[in-house]
Amino acid sequence: MKKIILSLGLLLSIGLQTVSAQSYPSKPIRLVIPFPPGGGTDLISRELSVAMSKISGWNLIADNKPGAGGNLGIDAVAKATADGYTIGMGQTSNLAINPTLYSKLPYNPLKDLKPVLLVASSSVVLVVLASSKYTSLAELIADAKARPGAINSASPGNGTVAHLSSELMQQVGEFKLQHIPYKGANLALNDLMGGQVDMFMSSVPTVLGHIRSGKLRALAVTSLQRAAELPDVPTVAESGYPNFEAITWFGLVVPAGTPDEIVQLINKQANAAMSSPAFKAKLTSEGAVVLGGSSQAMDEFLKRDYDMWSKVVKASGARVD
């Protein structure tokens, strides 16, 4: 009798999930962006929400929830009701770096979240003002070696890919910069433009417009290959540090208990939106590489990147309490 009751309970649970997936979505879906407006994560998230709404007819509402290197927004996703109505735009820092960087993290990205798909990736680019005395990475490093800690290096925040790319570059090149962390890329960019800091490590989409307008000078990108939208900018590897690579990536996540049927529906609509020529053209023009794929592929990628960045964080000695 007990086995019969348990079996009926399991069948009922499966039936409810199926009904839930068939009627999904019946209300607006919140897309949590864990960084302030104006940065690369915000740009990619909003482009995706618009593209998905056009393709699917769903009502996606972008919701910026910045703070603590992206932790506040991702924690809100992890603790949300697992019904598919809260999606988060995860990023390298809050999914693969922060678990090692922070002494206490309110969520476990490998246990409390379920990957949906990888959206895009981007190089990190080192930029200075167009009026800067530095015209190459070699010149900047030579000055940094002559004056350890005298050059101010801005980043979107402690433990971001931009920050740790700089730390890795300093380890490899044996020089020292003065790190100035900000609460988001836009704030750091404003101070660079105002001359308060000497250089800025950023995702390409965040600064591409200013590079094209001639306000900023790009000295190097951190990918192994040159960025498609910055073909004249050398890589760090080309600049004397072979095999150097550090990229940032973006991917959709949902609370861990979200039914697989709903995850696959979101995955299907996101892939369709990302395959549209308009979406690809927009992200490519902003310096990003469109990815896509299955939820399983993102899960495997996240686990590999998690292991890689944990080693970089430990080697750098970076820590946030």
C-alpha positions in Angstrom: 0.0 0.0 0.0 2.9 2.4 0.9 4.6 1.6 -2.4 1.3 2.4 -4.3 1.0 5.8 -2.5 4.6 6.7 -3.2 4.2 5.7 -6.9 1.0 7.8 -7.1 2.8 10.7 -5.5 5.7 10.5 -8.0 3.3 10.3 -11.0 1.4 13.3 -9.6 4.6 15.3 -9.3 5.6 14.4 -12.9 2.1 15.4 -14.1 2.3 18.8 -12.3 5.7 19.5 -13.8 4.3 18.7 -17.3 1.3 20.9 -16.8 3.6 23.6 -15.5 5.9 23.4 -18.5 2.9 23.4 -20.9 1.4 26.6 -19.4 4.8 28.3 -19.0 5.1 31.3 -19.1 1.8 32.7 -17.8 3.3 35.9 -16.4 6.3 38.2 -16.9 9.8 36.6 -16.5 12.4 38.5 -14.5 15.9 38.6 -15.9 18.3 39.5 -13.1 21.4 41.5 -14.2 23.8 41.4 -11.2 25.7 44.5 -12.3 24.8 48.2 -12.8 23.5 49.7 -16.0 26.1 50.5 -18.6 28.5 47.6 -18.4 29.1 44.6 -20.7 26.8 42.3 -18.6 24.0 44.8 -18.8 24.4 45.4 -22.5 24.3 41.7 -23.4 21.5 40.9 -21.0 19.2 43.7 -22.4 20.0 42.7 -26.0 19.1 39.1 -25.2 15.9 40.0 -23.3 14.7 42.1 -26.3 15.6 39.3 -28.8 13.9 36.6 -26.8 10.8 38.7 -26.4 10.6 39.2 -30.1 11.2 35.5 -30.9 9.0 33.9 -28.2 6.4 36.5 -27.4 7.4 36.2 -23.8 7.5 39.2 -21.5 11.1 39.5 -20.1 11.8 42.3 -17.7 15.4 43.3 -17.1 16.2 43.9 -13.4 19.5 45.3 -12.4 20.5 44.1 -8.9 24.2 45.1 -8.5 26.5 44.6 -5.5 29.3 42.5 -4.0 30.9 41.6 -7.4 27.7 40.3 -8.7 26.9 38.2 -5.6 23.7 40.0 -4.6 22.0 39.4 -7.9 23.0 35.8 -8.3 22.1 35.1 -4.7 18.6 36.5 -5.4 18.3 34.1 -8.3 19.5 31.1 -6.2 16.9 31.9 -3.5 14.1 32.6 -5.9 11.1 30.3 -6.4 12.3 27.6 -8.8 9.4 28.0 -11.3 11.2 29.6 -14.3 10.0 33.1 -13.6 13.4 34.3 -12.3 16.5 33.9 -14.6 19.9 35.3 -13.9 22.7 36.4 -16.2 25.6 34.7 -14.6 29.1 35.7 -15.4 32.7 34.4 -14.9 33.2 36.4 -11.7 30.0 35.5 -9.8 29.9 31.8 -10.9 33.6 30.7 -11.3 35.7 33.2 -9.3 33.8 34.5 -6.2 33.5 31.1 -4.5 37.3 31.1 -4.0 37.6 34.9 -3.7 35.0 35.4 -0.9 35.5 33.9 2.5 31.7 33.5 2.8 29.4 33.2 -0.2 25.6 33.0 0.3 25.2 30.6 -2.6 27.1 27.7 -4.2 27.0 28.1 -8.0 27.5 24.4 -8.5 24.7 23.3 -6.2 22.2 26.2 -5.9 21.9 27.1 -9.6 21.1 25.2 -12.8 22.9 26.3 -16.0 20.6 27.1 -19.0 23.1 28.1 -21.7 26.3 30.1 -22.5 25.3 33.4 -24.1 28.6 35.1 -25.1 32.2 35.6 -24.3 34.5 38.5 -24.6 38.2 39.5 -24.3 39.4 41.7 -21.6 41.1 44.8 -23.0 43.6 47.2 -21.4 42.7 50.8 -22.2 44.2 54.2 -21.5 43.2 57.7 -22.4 44.1 58.6 -26.0 46.2 61.4 -24.5 48.2 58.9 -22.3 51.9 58.7 -22.7 51.6 54.9 -23.1 51.3 53.7 -26.7 52.0 50.0 -26.1 51.8 47.4 -23.4 55.6 47.2 -23.3 55.8 50.9 -22.5 53.3 50.6 -19.6 55.1 47.6 -18.2 58.5 49.2 -18.4 57.2 52.2 -16.4 55.5 49.9 -13.9 58.8 48.1 -13.3 60.6 51.4 -12.9 57.9 52.7 -10.5 56.3 49.8 -8.7 52.7 50.6 -7.6 52.7 54.1 -9.1 50.3 53.3 -12.0 46.6 53.2 -11.0 44.7 50.3 -12.6 40.9 50.5 -12.4 38.7 47.5 -12.6 34.9 46.9 -12.3 35.5 45.4 -8.8 37.6 43.0 -6.7 37.7 39.5 -8.1 36.2 40.4 -11.5 37.8 38.8 -14.6 39.2 42.2 -15.4 40.9 42.5 -12.0 42.3 39.0 -12.0 43.5 39.3 -15.6 45.5 42.2 -14.5 46.8 40.2 -11.5 47.8 37.3 -13.7 49.5 39.7 -16.1 51.5 41.2 -13.2 52.5 37.7 -12.0 53.7 36.7 -15.5 55.4 40.1 -16.3 56.8 40.6 -12.8 55.6 44.2 -12.3 53.3 45.9 -9.9 50.2 48.1 -10.4 48.0 49.9 -7.8 44.6 48.3 -8.1 41.6 50.6 -7.8 38.3 48.6 -7.6 35.0 50.1 -8.5 31.4 49.0 -8.0 30.8 48.4 -11.7 32.4 49.1 -15.1 30.6 52.3 -15.8 31.9 54.0 -12.6 35.5 52.9 -13.4 35.1 54.1 -17.0 33.9 57.5 -15.8 37.0 58.0 -13.7 39.3 56.9 -16.5 37.7 59.4 -18.8 38.1 62.0 -16.1 41.8 61.3 -15.7 41.5 60.0 -12.1 43.1 56.6 -13.0 45.8 55.7 -15.5 44.4 52.5 -17.0 41.3 50.3 -17.1 40.9 46.6 -17.6 37.5 46.0 -19.1 35.3 43.7 -21.2 35.5 44.8 -24.9 31.7 45.7 -25.2 32.0 48.2 -22.3 34.7 50.4 -24.0 34.5 49.6 -27.7 32.5 52.7 -28.5 35.1 55.0 -26.8 38.0 53.2 -28.6 36.3 53.7 -31.9 35.6 57.4 -31.2 39.2 58.0 -30.4 38.7 58.8 -26.7 40.5 55.7 -25.5 43.6 53.8 -26.7 43.6 50.0 -26.5 47.0 48.5 -25.7 46.2 44.8 -25.6 43.5 42.2 -25.4 43.7 39.1 -23.2 42.4 36.4 -25.6 44.7 34.2 -27.5 43.4 35.6 -30.8 42.8 39.3 -31.6 39.3 40.5 -31.0 37.3 40.7 -34.3 36.3 44.3 -33.6 39.8 45.3 -32.6 41.9 43.7 -35.3 44.8 46.2 -34.9 45.1 45.7 -31.1 47.7 43.0 -30.2 47.1 40.3 -27.7 49.0 40.1 -24.4 50.5 36.8 -25.9 51.8 38.7 -28.9 53.2 41.4 -26.6 55.8 39.1 -25.1 53.8 36.7 -22.9 53.2 33.6 -24.9 50.0 31.6 -24.2 48.5 34.3 -22.0 44.7 34.0 -22.0 41.9 35.3 -19.8 38.4 35.8 -21.1 35.1 36.7 -19.6 31.8 34.9 -20.4 28.1 35.2 -19.8 25.5 32.6 -19.3 21.9 32.2 -18.1 21.2 30.4 -14.8 18.0 29.5 -12.9 17.4 28.3 -9.3 18.5 24.6 -8.9 15.1 23.2 -8.4 13.6 24.6 -11.7 12.0 21.7 -13.6 14.1 20.4 -16.5 11.2 20.9 -18.9 11.2 24.6 -18.2 15.0 24.9 -18.4 14.8 23.3 -21.9 12.1 25.7 -23.0 14.2 28.7 -21.9 17.2 27.2 -23.6 15.3 26.6 -26.8 14.0 30.2 -26.9 17.4 31.7 -26.0 19.2 29.7 -28.7 16.6 30.8 -31.2 17.0 34.5 -30.2 20.8 34.2 -30.3 20.8 32.7 -33.8 18.9 35.7 -35.2 21.1 37.8 -37.5 20.2 41.0 -35.7 21.4 39.7 -32.3 24.6 38.3 -33.7 25.3 41.5 -35.6 24.7 43.6 -32.5 26.9 41.5 -30.1 29.7 41.1 -32.7 29.7 44.9 -33.3 30.2 45.3 -29.5 33.2 43.0 -29.4 31.4 39.9 -28.1 31.4 36.3 -29.4 27.9 34.7 -29.5 28.0 31.1 -28.0 24.7 29.2 -27.3 24.4 25.4 -26.9 22.9 23.0 -24.4 22.5 23.4 -20.6 24.8 20.3 -20.2 27.5 22.1 -22.2 27.3 25.1 -19.9 27.4 22.9 -16.9 30.6 21.2 -18.1 32.2 24.5 -19.1 31.4 26.1 -15.7 33.0 23.3 -13.8 36.2 23.5 -15.8 36.4 27.3 -15.5 35.6 27.1 -11.8 38.7 25.0 -11.3 40.9 27.2 -13.4 40.0 30.5 -11.8 40.2 29.1 -8.3 43.9 28.5 -8.9 44.4 32.0 -10.2 42.7 33.5 -7.2 44.7 31.5 -4.8 48.0 32.4 -6.6 47.1 36.1 -6.6 46.3 36.1 -2.8 43.2 38.1 -3.6 40.5 37.8 -0.8 37.3 39.5 0.0 35.8 39.1 3.5 
